[in-house]
Amino acid sequence: MRFCRQSARFKNGLFRLARLARLVIATGCCALRADSVLAEAPSSESAETAWRVVVVAKFSLPEVSQPIPGAKDTVFAAAWISRGGETKNDQQGETVRLMHQSTFNKLGLDWAAFSAKAAAAASAELAKLQPELIRDSNQVIECAILHAPPATDDITTIILAPDFLKRFTPIFGRKMLIAIPDRQTVYVFPKLTSRYQDYAERVLAVYHKSKCPVTREVFELSATGLRAIGQYEE
């Protein structure tokens, strides 16, 4: 009996260790980038174009964040763009780094003011992207997929761009559904007569294969903002 109890504790310990390892792997790209270059984080007025509000998984543990209405697994997080790659030979890359609380405090802004300034930069990011439009058998657009360009590692900020609704309302209407399986992929669906559930397998495949997954949650975006309404089930 004693051996059985010890064996059970050992198995439970292995399970917890494996689960922790998966979380470390999933969050590593975000967490390391938040910690590695704190001294370089922009805090001057001239650096406002580098500020971002991104959508991240709660387990990323951002130091500066705000809740997303209805969301269980995701939050808004303050971030900034580090331009130039990870090496001297990569000068064109843009790396999104989560902002430390101490850096945010130096800005002298509340969340509303910071996010308003970040929104202008988000519109500039959105303007660079050309969505992949998927049509049904009647040639009606049922989905738009936005992919990050090679030099950008996070496009979740575009959802908060003032121009996002303007760009997709003519296609999908005033309310649309959003899926963000990872930091480099955003799916957009019409809320009315939406077939977003038909894309569950595809969205979940991106989520599970990504080195930087975001969420399985599905969001509604409208003039009142972003809110979670459910999630893709396994």
C-alpha positions as CSV (number, residue, x, y, z in Angstrom):
1,M,0.0,0.0,0.0
2,R,2.8,2.4,0.9
3,F,4.5,1.7,-2.5
4,C,1.2,2.4,-4.3
5,R,0.8,5.8,-2.6
6,Q,4.5,6.7,-3.4
7,S,4.0,5.6,-7.0
8,A,0.8,7.7,-7.3
9,R,2.6,10.8,-5.8
10,F,5.5,10.2,-8.3
11,K,3.1,10.0,-11.2
12,N,1.3,13.2,-10.1
13,G,4.6,14.9,-9.7
14,L,5.6,14.0,-13.3
15,F,2.2,15.2,-14.6
16,R,2.6,18.6,-12.9
17,L,6.2,18.9,-14.1
18,A,5.1,18.1,-17.7
19,R,2.3,20.6,-17.5
20,L,4.8,23.3,-16.2
21,A,7.2,22.4,-19.0
22,R,4.5,23.0,-21.7
23,L,3.6,26.4,-20.1
24,V,7.3,27.4,-20.1
25,I,7.7,26.4,-23.7
26,A,4.5,28.3,-24.7
27,T,5.4,31.4,-22.9
28,G,9.1,31.5,-23.4
29,C,9.2,33.7,-26.5
30,C,7.1,36.3,-24.7
31,A,8.6,36.2,-21.3
32,L,12.2,36.3,-22.4
33,R,11.6,39.2,-24.7
34,A,10.0,41.1,-21.8
35,D,13.0,40.6,-19.5
36,S,16.0,40.7,-21.8
37,V,16.2,44.4,-22.8
38,L,14.4,46.4,-20.1
39,A,17.0,49.2,-20.4
40,E,16.1,49.8,-24.0
41,A,12.3,50.1,-23.5
42,P,11.2,53.5,-25.0
43,S,9.7,56.0,-22.6
44,S,10.2,59.3,-24.4
45,E,7.5,61.1,-26.3
46,S,9.4,60.6,-29.5
47,A,9.1,56.8,-29.0
48,E,5.3,56.7,-29.0
49,T,5.2,55.0,-32.4
50,A,6.8,52.0,-30.7
51,W,4.1,51.6,-28.1
52,R,1.6,48.7,-28.6
53,V,-1.4,47.1,-26.9
54,V,-1.4,43.4,-27.7
55,V,-3.6,40.5,-26.8
56,V,-1.8,37.8,-24.8
57,A,-2.6,34.7,-22.8
58,K,-2.9,35.2,-19.1
59,F,-0.2,32.7,-18.5
60,S,2.3,35.0,-20.2
61,L,2.1,37.0,-16.9
62,P,2.3,40.5,-18.4
63,E,3.2,43.1,-15.7
64,V,0.9,45.8,-17.3
65,S,-2.4,44.5,-18.4
66,Q,-6.2,45.1,-18.6
67,P,-9.0,42.5,-18.7
68,I,-10.9,41.7,-21.9
69,P,-14.6,41.7,-21.1
70,G,-15.9,38.1,-20.9
71,A,-12.4,36.5,-21.4
72,K,-11.1,33.8,-19.2
73,D,-7.7,33.1,-20.7
74,T,-6.6,36.4,-22.4
75,V,-5.9,40.0,-21.5
76,F,-4.7,43.2,-23.1
77,A,-1.0,43.9,-22.3
78,A,1.2,47.0,-22.7
79,A,4.1,46.3,-25.0
80,W,6.6,48.0,-27.3
81,I,8.4,47.3,-30.6
82,S,12.1,46.7,-30.6
83,R,13.3,47.4,-34.2
84,G,16.3,45.6,-35.6
85,G,16.6,41.8,-35.2
86,E,18.0,39.6,-32.6
87,T,21.4,39.7,-34.3
88,K,23.5,42.4,-35.9
89,N,22.9,40.8,-39.3
90,D,19.1,41.1,-38.9
91,Q,18.3,44.8,-39.0
92,Q,14.7,44.7,-40.4
93,G,13.0,42.6,-37.7
94,E,10.4,43.9,-35.3
95,T,10.1,42.2,-32.0
96,V,7.2,42.9,-29.6
97,R,8.3,43.0,-26.0
98,L,6.0,43.1,-23.0
99,M,6.5,46.3,-21.0
100,H,7.6,46.2,-17.4
101,Q,5.6,48.0,-14.8
102,S,8.5,50.3,-13.9
103,T,8.9,51.4,-17.5
104,F,5.1,52.0,-17.8
105,N,5.2,54.1,-14.7
106,K,7.9,56.3,-16.2
107,L,5.6,57.2,-19.0
108,G,3.3,59.2,-16.7
109,L,0.2,57.8,-18.5
110,D,-2.9,55.9,-17.4
111,W,-4.1,52.9,-19.4
112,A,-6.6,54.9,-21.5
113,A,-4.0,57.4,-22.6
114,F,-1.4,54.8,-23.4
115,S,-3.9,52.7,-25.4
116,A,-5.1,55.7,-27.3
117,K,-1.5,56.6,-28.4
118,A,-0.8,52.9,-29.2
119,A,-4.0,52.8,-31.4
120,A,-2.5,55.1,-34.0
121,A,0.5,52.8,-34.4
122,A,-1.8,49.9,-34.7
123,S,-3.5,51.5,-37.7
124,A,-0.1,51.8,-39.3
125,E,0.5,48.1,-38.8
126,L,-2.9,47.2,-40.2
127,A,-2.3,49.2,-43.3
128,K,0.7,47.0,-44.2
129,L,-1.3,43.8,-44.2
130,Q,-3.3,42.2,-47.0
131,P,-5.9,39.7,-45.8
132,E,-6.4,36.3,-47.3
133,L,-10.0,36.2,-48.2
134,I,-11.8,32.9,-48.3
135,R,-15.1,32.5,-50.2
136,D,-17.8,29.9,-50.0
137,S,-19.3,28.1,-53.0
138,N,-21.4,31.2,-53.8
139,Q,-18.3,33.3,-53.9
140,V,-19.4,35.1,-50.7
141,I,-16.5,36.0,-48.4
142,E,-16.9,33.9,-45.2
143,C,-13.5,34.5,-43.6
144,A,-10.5,36.8,-43.7
145,I,-7.1,35.7,-42.4
146,L,-4.3,38.1,-41.6
147,H,-0.8,36.8,-41.4
148,A,2.2,38.6,-39.9
149,P,4.9,39.6,-42.5
150,P,8.3,37.9,-42.1
151,A,9.8,40.8,-40.2
152,T,7.0,41.0,-37.6
153,D,6.4,38.6,-34.7
154,D,3.1,39.9,-33.4
155,I,0.1,41.4,-35.1
156,T,-2.5,41.1,-32.4
157,T,-2.3,44.9,-31.9
158,I,-4.2,45.5,-35.2
159,I,-7.5,44.4,-33.6
160,L,-7.5,47.6,-31.6
161,A,-6.7,49.8,-34.6
162,P,-9.5,52.4,-35.2
163,D,-9.2,51.4,-38.9
164,F,-9.9,47.7,-38.3
165,L,-13.7,48.1,-38.2
166,K,-13.6,50.6,-41.1
167,R,-11.7,48.1,-43.2
168,F,-13.8,45.0,-42.5
169,T,-17.3,46.4,-41.9
170,P,-18.1,46.7,-45.7
171,I,-17.3,42.9,-45.9
172,F,-18.6,41.5,-42.6
173,G,-21.0,44.1,-41.2
174,R,-20.8,46.2,-38.0
175,K,-20.2,43.2,-35.7
176,M,-17.6,40.5,-36.5
177,L,-16.0,37.5,-34.8
178,I,-12.3,37.3,-34.2
179,A,-10.0,34.3,-33.5
180,I,-6.4,34.8,-32.4
181,P,-4.8,31.3,-32.3
182,D,-1.3,32.8,-32.1
183,R,0.6,36.1,-32.2
184,Q,1.0,36.0,-36.0
185,T,-2.4,35.0,-37.1
186,V,-5.8,36.7,-36.9
187,Y,-9.1,35.2,-38.3
188,V,-12.1,37.5,-39.0
189,F,-15.6,36.2,-39.6
190,P,-19.0,37.9,-40.0
191,K,-21.2,37.5,-36.9
192,L,-24.4,37.1,-38.9
193,T,-24.6,33.8,-40.7
194,S,-21.1,33.1,-39.5
195,R,-19.5,29.8,-40.2
196,Y,-16.6,30.3,-37.8
197,Q,-17.2,26.9,-36.2
198,D,-16.4,25.3,-39.6
199,Y,-12.9,26.6,-39.0
200,A,-12.4,25.1,-35.6
201,E,-10.0,22.4,-36.7
202,R,-7.9,24.9,-38.7
203,V,-7.7,27.5,-35.9
204,L,-6.9,24.9,-33.3
205,A,-4.2,23.4,-35.5
206,V,-2.5,26.9,-35.6
207,Y,-2.9,27.2,-31.9
208,H,-1.3,23.9,-31.0
209,K,1.5,24.1,-33.5
210,S,2.6,27.6,-32.7
211,K,5.6,28.5,-30.5
212,C,3.7,31.5,-29.2
213,P,0.0,30.5,-29.0
214,V,-2.5,33.1,-27.7
215,T,-6.0,31.6,-27.2
216,R,-8.8,29.3,-28.2
217,E,-11.3,32.0,-27.3
218,V,-13.5,33.7,-29.8
219,F,-14.2,37.4,-29.6
220,E,-16.9,39.8,-30.9
221,L,-15.6,43.1,-32.2
222,S,-17.9,46.0,-32.6
223,A,-18.0,49.8,-32.1
224,T,-18.2,49.1,-28.3
225,G,-15.0,47.2,-28.3
226,L,-13.7,43.6,-28.0
227,R,-15.3,41.0,-25.8
228,A,-15.0,37.2,-25.6
229,I,-18.1,35.2,-26.4
230,G,-16.9,31.6,-26.2
231,Q,-14.1,29.4,-27.3
232,Y,-13.2,26.6,-29.8
233,E,-13.6,23.3,-28.1
234,E,-11.2,20.4,-28.6
